[in-house]
Amino acid sequence: MKLSRPVSWFLLAFGVWSWFIWITFVKNLWKDGSGLAFDAAGDPTAYFWVHLALAVASFLLGTAIGVIGFRGVRALRREAAPGTSDQPPTPSSSAS
């Protein structure tokens, strides 16, 4: 299956964006002082664990989607590069 250039770049950008957003979210979750993520004793609450699980799942999905996009971009660049081909060179016959 071939991905178009816009689709490849979109998937790559989505993967990068996902990491950026969820890293920011986890940092904010870790520093939460409102009592949602940590109780009065400083122990993590169910809210913390659920949102941490969502962040981990999003990291994994964002990584997978970004890798697909990266591979699509790399394949398109390889295809566009002169002198590169996935097919072996055809043997030339010499007549004597």
Backbone as a chain_set.jsonl record, in Angstrom:
{"seq": "MKLSRPVSWFLLAFGVWSWFIWITFVKNLWKDGSGLAFDAAGDPTAYFWVHLALAVASFLLGTAIGVIGFRGVRALRREAAPGTSDQPPTPSSSAS", "coords": {"N": [[0.842, -1.172, 0.0], [0.561, 2.174, -0.852], [1.179, 5.343, 0.469], [-0.011, 8.643, 0.07], [1.791, 11.739, -0.372], [0.694, 13.969, 1.179], [-0.851, 12.53, 3.074], [1.078, 10.941, 4.331], [2.709, 12.917, 5.529], [0.783, 14.086, 7.192], [0.212, 11.96, 8.99], [2.72, 11.638, 10.187], [3.013, 14.177, 11.373], [0.831, 14.05, 13.117], [1.683, 12.047, 14.898], [3.915, 13.307, 16.108], [2.636, 15.547, 17.219], [0.89, 14.277, 19.005], [2.683, 13.198, 20.89], [3.772, 15.611, 21.893], [1.508, 16.902, 23.038], [0.57, 14.978, 24.952], [2.799, 14.6, 26.611], [2.963, 17.116, 27.77], [0.494, 17.062, 29.093], [0.878, 14.94, 30.954], [2.948, 16.006, 32.508], [1.574, 18.164, 33.67], [-0.399, 16.733, 35.01], [1.136, 15.358, 36.873], [2.033, 17.448, 38.464], [-0.277, 18.282, 39.669], [-2.234, 20.104, 41.896], [-4.767, 20.261, 42.784], [-6.101, 18.256, 44.041], [-7.285, 16.288, 42.595], [-5.634, 14.431, 41.217], [-3.943, 13.494, 43.203], [-4.383, 12.434, 46.551], [-4.953, 13.796, 49.91], [-2.892, 12.686, 51.385], [-0.943, 12.427, 49.536], [-0.978, 10.288, 47.857], [-1.54, 8.595, 44.722], [-4.629, 8.983, 42.986], [-7.635, 7.371, 41.673], [-8.332, 8.882, 39.465], [-5.832, 9.852, 38.638], [-4.536, 7.419, 37.84], [-6.223, 6.494, 35.767], [-5.995, 8.565, 33.885], [-3.269, 8.517, 33.435], [-3.061, 6.007, 32.228], [-4.527, 6.541, 29.895], [-2.797, 8.414, 28.743], [-0.487, 6.839, 28.288], [-1.51, 4.958, 26.461], [-2.09, 6.726, 24.378], [0.476, 7.66, 23.792], [1.577, 5.292, 22.729], [-0.14, 4.78, 20.512], [0.204, 7.192, 19.104], [2.914, 6.99, 18.533], [2.957, 4.694, 16.868], [1.361, 5.584, 14.713], [2.854, 7.794, 13.903], [5.22, 6.499, 13.086], [4.302, 5.042, 10.885], [3.648, 7.188, 9.209], [6.229, 8.338, 8.95], [7.607, 6.275, 7.647], [6.186, 6.289, 5.265], [6.827, 8.859, 4.232], [9.596, 8.559, 3.984], [9.706, 6.488, 2.087], [8.566, 7.769, -0.137], [10.5, 9.726, -0.6], [12.706, 8.153, -1.201], [11.784, 7.003, -3.524], [11.662, 9.217, -5.181], [14.288, 9.974, -5.421], [17.041, 10.264, -7.623], [18.442, 7.589, -9.528], [17.995, 5.562, -7.708], [16.474, 2.522, -7.122], [14.135, -0.052, -6.463], [14.236, -2.319, -7.936], [16.303, -4.872, -9.296], [19.229, -4.285, -11.341], [18.953, -4.628, -14.885], [20.387, -7.256, -16.719], [22.869, -6.718, -19.148], [23.23, -7.692, -22.505], [25.948, -8.737, -24.38], [26.996, -8.761, -27.646], [29.216, -10.714, -29.536]], "CA": [[0.0, 0.0, 0.0], [1.305, 3.418, -0.933], [0.548, 6.521, 1.053], [0.301, 9.874, -0.647], [2.653, 12.663, 0.372], [-0.039, 14.668, 2.246], [-1.255, 11.586, 4.124], [2.289, 10.577, 5.073], [3.093, 14.05, 6.386], [-0.242, 14.238, 8.221], [0.411, 10.928, 10.003], [3.939, 11.976, 10.917], [2.695, 15.336, 12.218], [-0.062, 13.589, 14.182], [2.498, 11.347, 15.89], [4.687, 14.314, 16.851], [1.665, 16.331, 17.991], [0.408, 13.428, 20.092], [3.723, 13.178, 21.933], [3.858, 16.94, 22.494], [0.318, 17.151, 23.86], [0.461, 14.077, 26.093], [3.889, 14.88, 27.55], [2.511, 18.29, 28.512], [-0.584, 16.636, 29.985], [1.429, 14.139, 32.059], [3.653, 16.946, 33.396], [0.555, 18.884, 34.437], [-1.045, 15.767, 35.902], [2.084, 15.059, 37.95], [2.124, 18.626, 39.34], [-1.631, 18.674, 40.065], [-2.405, 20.452, 43.296], [-6.19, 20.469, 43.045], [-6.654, 17.136, 44.78], [-7.851, 15.288, 41.701], [-4.67, 13.385, 40.893], [-3.347, 12.981, 44.444], [-5.199, 12.741, 47.73], [-4.297, 14.617, 50.926], [-1.681, 12.005, 51.835], [0.006, 12.424, 48.429], [-1.093, 9.052, 47.09], [-2.29, 8.762, 43.469], [-6.051, 8.61, 43.009], [-8.108, 6.672, 40.475], [-8.245, 9.872, 38.392], [-4.442, 9.832, 38.175], [-4.237, 6.172, 37.14], [-6.989, 6.446, 34.514], [-5.423, 9.512, 32.936], [-1.953, 8.013, 33.076], [-3.291, 4.929, 31.261], [-4.895, 7.206, 28.636], [-1.585, 9.017, 28.182], [0.366, 5.762, 27.78], [-2.15, 4.448, 25.241], [-1.92, 7.748, 23.35], [1.889, 7.603, 23.387], [1.764, 4.114, 21.883], [-0.843, 5.001, 19.247], [0.879, 8.287, 18.416], [4.174, 6.463, 18.009], [2.655, 3.803, 15.745], [0.879, 6.407, 13.606], [4.003, 8.569, 13.441], [6.14, 5.602, 12.377], [3.691, 4.785, 9.576], [3.858, 8.409, 8.422], [7.658, 8.471, 8.663], [7.954, 5.288, 6.621], [5.599, 6.77, 4.014], [7.647, 9.978, 3.758], [10.898, 8.002, 3.578], [9.5, 5.743, 0.837], [8.353, 8.736, -1.209], [11.784, 10.371, -0.897], [13.532, 7.158, -1.874], [11.222, 6.852, -4.864], [11.944, 10.421, -5.952], [15.736, 10.153, -5.566], [17.524, 9.713, -8.891], [19.4, 6.488, -9.466], [17.644, 4.54, -6.722], [15.353, 1.706, -7.559], [13.996, -1.297, -5.711], [14.396, -3.443, -8.849], [17.706, -5.114, -9.634], [19.541, -3.84, -12.691], [18.758, -5.66, -15.908], [21.677, -7.623, -17.292], [23.029, -6.331, -20.55], [23.826, -8.764, -23.287], [26.946, -8.225, -25.325], [27.159, -9.629, -28.812], [30.596, -10.727, -30.011]], "C": [[0.888, 1.237, 0.0], [0.496, 4.533, -0.298], [0.927, 7.735, 0.22], [1.171, 10.765, 0.233], [1.875, 13.396, 1.477], [-0.443, 13.738, 3.399], [-0.053, 11.191, 4.975], [2.696, 11.693, 6.028], [2.07, 14.268, 7.5], [-0.04, 13.218, 9.341], [1.661, 11.2, 10.833], [3.69, 13.151, 11.863], [1.779, 14.943, 13.375], [0.719, 12.885, 15.281], [3.302, 12.311, 16.743], [3.76, 15.126, 17.749], [1.163, 15.539, 19.206], [1.418, 13.383, 21.233], [3.805, 14.518, 22.643], [2.709, 17.177, 23.471], [0.311, 16.275, 25.112], [1.616, 14.215, 27.075], [3.515, 16.084, 28.401], [1.425, 17.902, 29.511], [-0.047, 15.866, 31.191], [2.2, 15.03, 33.028], [2.655, 17.693, 34.28], [-0.167, 17.966, 35.419], [-0.159, 15.496, 37.113], [2.163, 16.209, 38.959], [0.769, 19.071, 39.886], [-1.717, 18.943, 41.562], [-3.869, 20.604, 43.688], [-6.805, 19.351, 43.869], [-7.281, 16.075, 43.902], [-6.89, 14.121, 41.495], [-4.067, 12.736, 42.135], [-4.235, 13.361, 45.622], [-4.376, 13.54, 48.738], [-2.992, 13.994, 51.417], [-0.612, 11.964, 50.739], [-0.017, 11.157, 47.599], [-1.898, 9.287, 45.814], [-3.73, 8.261, 43.617], [-6.395, 7.837, 41.732], [-8.051, 7.601, 39.266], [-6.84, 9.877, 37.785], [-4.168, 8.591, 37.338], [-4.965, 6.065, 35.813], [-6.356, 7.363, 33.477], [-3.991, 9.146, 32.544], [-2.079, 6.878, 32.045], [-3.697, 5.502, 29.896], [-3.666, 7.806, 27.959], [-0.673, 7.946, 27.589], [-0.207, 5.185, 26.487], [-1.975, 5.445, 24.093], [-0.474, 7.837, 22.879], [2.108, 6.457, 22.408], [1.105, 4.304, 20.514], [-0.188, 6.116, 18.431], [2.192, 7.838, 17.805], [3.932, 5.59, 16.791], [2.218, 4.605, 14.522], [2.021, 7.239, 13.026], [4.997, 7.726, 12.661], [5.593, 5.276, 10.989], [3.89, 5.999, 8.663], [5.309, 8.591, 8.021], [8.086, 7.505, 7.56], [7.384, 5.691, 5.263], [6.408, 7.897, 3.409], [8.984, 9.461, 3.237], [10.779, 7.244, 2.259], [9.302, 6.695, -0.335], [9.658, 9.427, -1.594], [12.717, 9.419, -1.633], [13.092, 6.99, -3.326], [11.59, 8.028, -5.756], [13.442, 10.629, -6.192], [16.202, 9.528, -6.879], [18.523, 8.58, -8.672], [19.105, 5.439, -8.418], [16.417, 3.811, -7.209], [15.321, 0.442, -6.723], [14.224, -2.519, -6.595], [15.868, -3.638, -9.177], [17.977, -4.649, -11.058], [19.37, -4.974, -13.689], [20.117, -5.994, -16.525], [21.734, -7.221, -18.756], [23.697, -7.473, -21.297], [24.802, -8.147, -24.269], [27.11, -9.237, -26.456], [28.593, -9.563, -29.28], [30.648, -11.127, -31.455]], "O": [[1.849, 1.325, 0.764], [-0.712, 4.646, -0.506], [2.05, 7.837, -0.273], [1.266, 10.556, 1.442], [2.349, 13.444, 2.613], [-0.38, 14.128, 4.565], [-0.154, 11.115, 6.2], [2.994, 11.442, 7.195], [2.442, 14.596, 8.627], [-0.113, 13.572, 10.518], [1.655, 11.01, 12.049], [4.11, 13.12, 13.02], [1.932, 15.447, 14.488], [0.454, 13.097, 16.464], [3.369, 12.157, 17.962], [4.076, 15.363, 18.915], [1.032, 16.087, 20.301], [1.052, 13.515, 22.401], [3.898, 14.562, 23.87], [2.929, 17.606, 24.603], [0.073, 16.771, 26.213], [1.432, 13.97, 28.268], [3.725, 16.078, 29.614], [1.438, 18.366, 30.651], [-0.468, 16.111, 32.322], [2.12, 14.835, 34.241], [2.864, 17.837, 35.484], [-0.505, 18.378, 36.528], [-0.645, 15.415, 38.242], [2.338, 15.981, 40.156], [0.676, 20.131, 40.505], [-1.322, 18.114, 42.382], [-4.175, 21.028, 44.802], [-7.93, 19.491, 44.349], [-7.763, 15.061, 44.408], [-7.288, 12.959, 41.587], [-3.721, 11.554, 42.113], [-4.77, 14.468, 45.68], [-3.238, 13.917, 48.456], [-2.081, 14.715, 51.824], [0.506, 11.514, 50.987], [0.833, 10.969, 46.728], [-2.834, 10.087, 45.813], [-3.998, 7.26, 44.28], [-5.563, 7.674, 40.839], [-7.754, 7.154, 38.159], [-6.685, 9.902, 36.564], [-3.623, 8.696, 36.239], [-4.391, 5.596, 34.83], [-6.197, 6.978, 32.318], [-3.559, 9.442, 31.43], [-1.291, 6.804, 31.102], [-3.259, 5.002, 28.86], [-3.516, 7.713, 26.74], [-0.141, 8.131, 26.495], [0.529, 4.952, 25.529], [-1.736, 5.04, 22.955], [-0.221, 8.064, 21.696], [2.752, 6.635, 21.375], [1.715, 4.024, 19.483], [-0.042, 5.998, 17.214], [2.547, 8.248, 16.7], [4.627, 5.728, 15.784], [2.665, 4.325, 13.41], [2.142, 7.375, 11.809], [5.56, 8.195, 11.671], [6.351, 5.24, 10.02], [4.254, 5.857, 7.495], [5.598, 8.956, 6.882], [8.834, 7.874, 6.655], [8.015, 5.465, 4.23], [6.654, 7.904, 2.203], [9.447, 9.876, 2.175], [11.66, 7.347, 1.406], [9.824, 6.447, -1.422], [9.901, 9.686, -2.773], [13.425, 9.812, -2.56], [13.915, 6.854, -4.231], [11.806, 7.855, -6.956], [13.819, 11.388, -7.084], [15.814, 8.409, -7.214], [19.338, 8.617, -7.75], [19.89, 4.507, -8.25], [15.444, 4.421, -7.652], [16.365, -0.072, -6.321], [14.388, -3.629, -6.089], [16.603, -2.661, -9.322], [17.07, -4.62, -11.889], [19.615, -6.138, -13.371], [20.904, -5.094, -16.817], [20.763, -7.371, -19.498], [24.606, -8.129, -20.787], [24.499, -7.142, -24.911], [27.336, -10.424, -26.219], [29.146, -8.471, -29.413], [31.73, -11.196, -32.037]]}, "num_chains": 1, "name": "protein.A"}
